[in-house]
Amino acid sequence: MWRGNRSDLGGVGAYAIKITSTSKCSANPNVVYASNTVTNAGSGLTNVPVTP
C-alpha cells in the first residue's frame, strides 16, 4: 500500500512507483493512492491505476 508519499525524480526516472508484477500478488494487490505526488517524472506517478 502506497499512501501519502512525495517524490521528486529530478527528471531521471519514469515512475515514482513502478509495479513490476501484478500477477504475483493478485490475492493482496499493491494499491497506490491519489495522496501520493511526484514531480519531474518522465511518465508520472505510477504505471497502475490510482485509487482515490
C-alpha positions as a Markdown table, in Angstrom:
| # | Residue | x | y | z |
|---|---|---|---|---|
| 1 | Met | 0.0 | 0.0 | 0.0 |
| 2 | Trp | 1.4 | 3.4 | -1.1 |
| 3 | Arg | -0.1 | 6.4 | 0.6 |
| 4 | Gly | 1.0 | 10.0 | 1.3 |
| 5 | Asn | 4.4 | 9.9 | -0.3 |
| 6 | Arg | 6.0 | 12.9 | -2.1 |
| 7 | Ser | 8.7 | 12.3 | -4.8 |
| 8 | Asp | 10.9 | 14.4 | -7.0 |
| 9 | Leu | 12.7 | 12.3 | -9.5 |
| 10 | Gly | 14.8 | 15.1 | -10.9 |
| 11 | Gly | 13.9 | 14.1 | -14.5 |
| 12 | Val | 15.8 | 10.9 | -14.4 |
| 13 | Gly | 13.1 | 8.3 | -13.7 |
| 14 | Ala | 9.9 | 7.2 | -15.4 |
| 15 | Tyr | 7.6 | 6.5 | -12.4 |
| 16 | Ala | 7.8 | 7.2 | -8.7 |
| 17 | Ile | 6.1 | 3.9 | -8.0 |
| 18 | Lys | 6.5 | 1.2 | -10.7 |
| 19 | Ile | 4.7 | -2.1 | -10.1 |
| 20 | Thr | 6.6 | -4.8 | -12.0 |
| 21 | Ser | 4.3 | -7.8 | -11.5 |
| 22 | Thr | 0.7 | -7.7 | -10.5 |
| 23 | Ser | 0.1 | -11.4 | -11.2 |
| 24 | Lys | 2.3 | -12.5 | -8.3 |
| 25 | Cys | 0.2 | -10.6 | -5.8 |
| 26 | Ser | -3.3 | -10.9 | -7.1 |
| 27 | Ala | -4.6 | -12.0 | -3.7 |
| 28 | Asn | -3.2 | -8.9 | -2.0 |
| 29 | Pro | -2.5 | -6.4 | -4.7 |
| 30 | Asn | -0.4 | -3.3 | -4.5 |
| 31 | Val | -2.6 | -0.2 | -4.0 |
| 32 | Val | -1.3 | 3.3 | -5.0 |
| 33 | Tyr | -3.5 | 6.1 | -3.5 |
| 34 | Ala | -4.0 | 9.5 | -5.0 |
| 35 | Ser | -2.5 | 11.1 | -1.9 |
| 36 | Asn | 1.0 | 10.3 | -3.4 |
| 37 | Thr | 2.6 | 13.1 | -5.5 |
| 38 | Val | 5.5 | 13.2 | -7.9 |
| 39 | Thr | 7.3 | 15.9 | -9.8 |
| 40 | Asn | 9.9 | 15.7 | -12.6 |
| 41 | Ala | 9.0 | 12.1 | -13.5 |
| 42 | Gly | 9.2 | 11.1 | -17.1 |
| 43 | Ser | 6.0 | 9.1 | -17.2 |
| 44 | Gly | 4.1 | 10.0 | -14.0 |
| 45 | Leu | 3.2 | 8.7 | -10.6 |
| 46 | Thr | 2.7 | 5.1 | -11.3 |
| 47 | Asn | 2.1 | 2.5 | -14.0 |
| 48 | Val | -1.1 | 1.1 | -12.4 |
| 49 | Pro | -4.5 | 2.7 | -11.8 |
| 50 | Val | -4.6 | 5.1 | -8.8 |
| 51 | Thr | -7.1 | 4.6 | -6.0 |
| 52 | Pro | -8.8 | 7.8 | -4.9 |
